[in-house]
Amino acid sequence: MEKDALFLLYEKIMRNEIALRSESEIAKTYGERIIESTSEIYGATHRIFMNSQLSFVSRSYNHFYGLSDDEVYESVGAHTNLARAILKEAIMYHYGDMFGRDLPDNLHTIDSYTYRDLVDTMDVHDLAEIKYGDSSDNGARDEVSKNQRELKFIREYLDTYPKNAPLNKLNITALIRAMQKHNTPSGKLLYLSDKVAALIVTLTLDSLGSPPTMSMDYEHASDRDKVEMSMCDSNLDGRYKASEMWTIDFFELRDLVSLDRSFFFTGIIVMATLMTNECWYRWREKSYIS
């Protein structure tokens, strides 16, 4: 799709997304920027895709030292790298490209955290998976116990730093809790960066010709997985793309989109989908006219 046509379709979709929200659900600071920032969102999405593709490039020693010649898929570390890249783009969008530099007016977020507080939190947010493994966010896991053991693991990890280390342990643990509850501005920024990273990876694999898919009769499909599959526009011989399933989850089932009062993350998902598929989803378009 030509860039001009892509931008026009993106702006049409975003106007529809804005129309679904009440005035109180739109951050006044960004209300005028949502459509005006089309080229900015395009650039951010392009950079995010570059970071995502890096997840699938094997290190040379895997071959030369006899480890593997197979395709490389995403690790938890690769996910963290991508979530951090998205977070950095989100910080720049919300606070400007000078945020985090040694300037008095650009030292703290609206809820009093530094640039390093946010990035350090993203870096450690999934460390507990070293011990416990990654579990699917499909509605079937125990979120309370997961959050408790993650926070305990991260606290123990932070305790290994010397007392004079230039990182704020209290701020990081507070941000982890806010990320888990997504109940503060910075907590939402971290949480949405994490969730959008998972979605971007599936779109990246779609574009590389290896779409992750699931079928209705898959033994580990959760109830939420099955609802998502039932809502998908299309399937590949009875298999449904994770990219569409997780977009349904974000926009419809869990309504995570409502956490995004600046529409930055909404814009990234819409732009990334259009760049990959050259069209938007019919199930979402039905919401615009209901």
Stockholm file with secondary structure:
# STOCKHOLM 1.0

chainA/1-290         MEKDALFLLYEKIMRNEIALRSESEIAKTYGERIIESTSEIYGATHRIFMNSQLSFVSRSYNHFYGLSDDEVYESVGAHTNLARAILKEAIMYHYGDMFGRDLPDNLHTIDSYTYRDLVDTMDVHDLAEIKYGDSSDNGARDEVSKNQRELKFIREYLDTYPKNAPLNKLNITALIRAMQKHNTPSGKLLYLSDKVAALIVTLTLDSLGSPPTMSMDYEHASDRDKVEMSMCDSNLDGRYKASEMWTIDFFELRDLVSLDRSFFFTGIIVMATLMTNECWYRWREKSYIS
#=GR chainA/1-290 SS CCHHHHHHHHHHHHHHHHHTSCGGGSCGGGTTHHHHTHHHHHHHHHHHHHHHHHTTCCCTHHHHTTSCCSCCCCCHHHHHHHHHHHHHHHHHHHHCTTTTSSCGGGSCCTTSCCHHHHHHHHHHTTTTHHHHCCCCCSSCSCHHHHHHHHHHHHHHHHTTSCTTCSSCHHHHHHHHHHHHHTCSHHHHHHHHHHHHHHHHHHHHHHHTTCCCEEETTCTTCCHHHHHHHHHCSCCBTTEEEHHHHHHHIIIIISCGGGGCTTCHHHHHHHHHHHHHHSSCCHHHHHHHHC
#=GC SS_cons         CCHHHHHHHHHHHHHHHHHTSCGGGSCGGGTTHHHHTHHHHHHHHHHHHHHHHHTTCCCTHHHHTTSCCSCCCCCHHHHHHHHHHHHHHHHHHHHCTTTTSSCGGGSCCTTSCCHHHHHHHHHHTTTTHHHHCCCCCSSCSCHHHHHHHHHHHHHHHHTTSCTTCSSCHHHHHHHHHHHHHTCSHHHHHHHHHHHHHHHHHHHHHHHTTCCCEEETTCTTCCHHHHHHHHHCSCCBTTEEEHHHHHHHIIIIISCGGGGCTTCHHHHHHHHHHHHHHSSCCHHHHHHHHC
//
